[in-house]
Each structure stands twice: as C-alpha cells, then as structure tokens.
C-alpha cells in the first residue's frame, strides 16, 4: 500500500493518466497505489537503472535504495505495482480532523 500525505497548499487530483491542480485542499493521507517488491537494488547498483532519478547521483550513498516491483502480485494476475483511482474509502484522514496540519488518521 502506498500512502501520500498531500500538502495543503497545492491540492492535486490524480487519475491513471493525468494529474490536475484542485487549488487549496486540506492535508490528507490517501492510499494512492500498491507495490509488491520484486527486487531491492542498493548502492552503486542503482546506476544500472538510468531512468530513475537516484541513478543520477555521481557519488551514490550506500543506503541509496530502489524497490522494484514484482511482475505480478502473488495471488492475482494484477501487475506488481499500480496507481489506484481516488475513492473516499481510501482516505485515511478522519473527515472531522481535516486541517492544514494533516489531521488524524481514521481508526
């Protein structure tokens, strides 16, 4: 499960293909995707993935790590990583606690 804390200053709405600015929005924690780790790449080996921004560092830190997705989720035919559409039941911030400081997670 991938969770983002969306900042209050630049609310954004995302779909599988687009992201649009929705202006002022409260900070919220929202489940936006999933990733099943298929491979962990660390240190100098990160350079083997030039498409990733971490590979651009000429002097990579030893803890520089990429988590690459598995080909498929273990129990389904779904891809090993994906972006989910927005749904209210994926919002982890309690509605009553929406604020500019991030509020509270639902329990």
C-alpha positions as CSV (number, residue, x, y, z in Angstrom):
1,X,0.0,0.0,0.0
2,X,1.4,3.4,-1.0
3,X,0.2,6.3,1.2
4,X,0.7,10.0,0.4
5,X,0.3,13.0,2.7
6,X,-1.0,15.5,0.3
7,X,0.1,19.1,1.2
8,X,-2.5,21.7,2.0
9,X,-1.1,24.3,-0.4
10,X,-1.3,22.5,-3.7
11,X,-4.1,20.0,-3.7
12,X,-3.9,17.7,-6.7
13,X,-6.3,15.2,-8.2
14,X,-4.8,12.2,-10.0
15,X,-6.0,9.5,-12.3
16,X,-4.2,6.8,-14.0
17,X,-3.2,9.2,-16.8
18,X,-3.5,12.7,-15.5
19,X,-2.9,15.0,-12.6
20,X,-4.9,18.2,-12.2
21,X,-4.5,21.1,-9.7
22,X,-7.5,21.5,-7.5
23,X,-6.3,24.5,-5.6
24,X,-6.5,24.9,-1.8
25,X,-7.1,21.5,-0.2
26,X,-6.6,20.2,3.3
27,X,-3.7,17.9,4.1
28,X,-4.8,14.3,3.9
29,X,-3.3,10.8,4.0
30,X,-4.7,8.8,1.0
31,X,-3.9,5.3,-0.3
32,X,-3.0,6.0,-3.9
33,X,-1.3,2.8,-5.1
34,X,0.3,-0.5,-4.4
35,X,3.7,-2.2,-4.9
36,X,4.8,-5.7,-4.3
37,X,8.6,-5.6,-4.0
38,X,10.2,-8.0,-6.5
39,X,13.8,-6.8,-6.2
40,X,15.8,-4.5,-3.9
41,X,18.7,-2.6,-5.5
42,X,21.2,-0.8,-3.4
43,X,24.4,1.4,-3.5
44,X,26.3,1.5,-6.8
45,X,23.9,-1.0,-8.4
46,X,21.3,1.8,-8.6
47,X,23.3,3.2,-11.6
48,X,22.1,0.1,-13.5
49,X,18.7,1.9,-13.7
50,X,19.5,5.2,-15.5
51,X,15.8,6.0,-15.9
52,X,15.5,6.5,-12.1
53,X,16.5,9.9,-10.6
54,X,18.5,8.2,-7.9
55,X,20.9,6.9,-10.6
56,X,21.9,10.5,-11.5
57,X,23.9,11.0,-8.3
58,X,27.6,10.7,-9.3
59,X,28.5,9.6,-5.7
60,X,25.6,7.4,-4.5
61,X,25.2,6.9,-0.8
62,X,25.5,3.3,0.4
63,X,21.8,3.4,1.6
64,X,20.6,4.6,-1.8
65,X,17.9,2.0,-2.5
66,X,15.4,1.2,-5.2
67,X,12.4,-1.1,-4.6
68,X,11.5,-2.6,-8.0
69,X,8.0,-4.1,-8.5
70,X,7.4,-7.8,-8.9
71,X,6.0,-8.8,-12.3
72,X,2.6,-9.6,-10.8
73,X,1.0,-9.7,-7.3
74,X,1.4,-13.1,-5.8
75,X,-2.2,-14.1,-5.5
76,X,-3.6,-12.3,-8.6
77,X,-2.9,-11.6,-12.2
78,X,-2.6,-7.8,-11.4
79,X,0.6,-6.0,-12.2
80,X,3.2,-5.8,-9.4
81,X,2.6,-2.1,-8.9
82,X,-0.2,0.3,-9.8
83,X,-2.0,3.6,-9.2
84,X,-5.5,3.5,-7.7
85,X,-8.3,5.9,-8.6
86,X,-9.5,8.2,-5.8
87,X,-12.2,6.8,-3.6
88,X,-13.5,8.1,-0.2
89,X,-12.7,4.7,1.4
90,X,-9.0,5.2,0.6
91,X,-8.8,8.4,2.6
92,X,-7.1,7.7,5.9
93,X,-7.6,11.1,7.4
94,X,-10.7,11.4,9.6
95,X,-13.1,13.8,8.0
96,X,-13.7,15.6,11.2
97,X,-10.0,16.2,11.6
98,X,-9.2,17.7,8.2
99,X,-6.9,20.6,8.7
100,X,-3.9,22.4,7.3
101,X,-1.6,20.3,9.5
102,X,-2.6,16.9,8.3
103,X,-5.3,15.9,10.8
104,X,-5.6,12.5,12.2
105,X,-5.9,9.1,10.6
106,X,-9.1,7.2,10.9
107,X,-9.1,4.3,13.2
